[in-house]
Amino acid sequence: IDNTSNSNRMLNDYFVNDLVIGFSLKTKNIKEISINLLVNNLFNSQYESNAWIYRYYHEGIENFFDGYFPQSGTHFLLGVQLKF
């Protein structure tokens, strides 16, 4: 999270899987129709890819606030492309 290399201020390892499926077909009136489906985070992993920390001293004692940015669960994107 910061540049101290302190193991208490590190994000957990994560591994996510994505899936892309696409196909195209040709018709008489339209030169080509392409349909693509993208599935991000296929197995719905819970992870943070970035974070922040605010360190400060109060009465000689180190304190900190930290925040994490959780990433999206499984989500989809569908695309259609037409070529004339």
N, C-alpha and C positions, 0 to 999 in steps of 0.2 A: 504494500500500500504506500509505503514511503521509501526513502533512500537509505534507511538505517540498516537494512539486511537483518532486522530482528525477526525471528521466526514467529513471534506473536503477532506480527503485522504483515502476514502473508495471506493471500487468497488461497482457498482450497483448490486442489487440482480438479479439473472437470474434463469430460469427454462427451461430445454431443454428436449425433448422427443426423444427417439430412438425406432426403430422398428426392430425386428428380425423375419424373416420367414424362416422356413426350412422344408424340406421333404426328405424322402428316398424312394427308390424303389429297388427292387431286380429283376435281370434279369437272364437269363439262363447262359450267359457267364461271367458276372461280379457279384460277391457276393452281393455287395450293392453299389448304387450310391446315395450320399447325396448332396443336393444343398441347400445352405444357402444364404439369402440376408439380409444384414444389412443396414439400413437407419439411419444415424446419423443426429441429429438436424432436425427432421422430419418437423417441422413448420418454418424452416429457421430463428430462433431467432438470433438477433444480440446482442452479448455480449462479454465481456472481462473476462477471467478467472484469469489473473495475470497482474501485471504492475510493474513499477519501478519509483522511484523518486530520484532526486539528489538535495539536499538542500545545499545552501551555503550563506554566508554573504558577501556583498560588500558595503563598506562604512557604515557599521552598519545596513544595511537593509537586511532582509532575502529574498532570491530569491530561486526559484526552477525550475528545468526542470522535466517534467514527461513524461512517455511513457506508452502506453497501448498495449496489445497484443490481437487484435480481433481474435475470433475463427471462424473456417470454418462454412459456411452456410450448407445447406443440401448436404450431400454427401453419396455415396453408396459403398458397398463392396459386391462382389459376390464371393462365394466360392463353389468349386466342389471337392468332395472327392470320390475316387474310392477305393473299397476294393475288392481284388481278392481272 
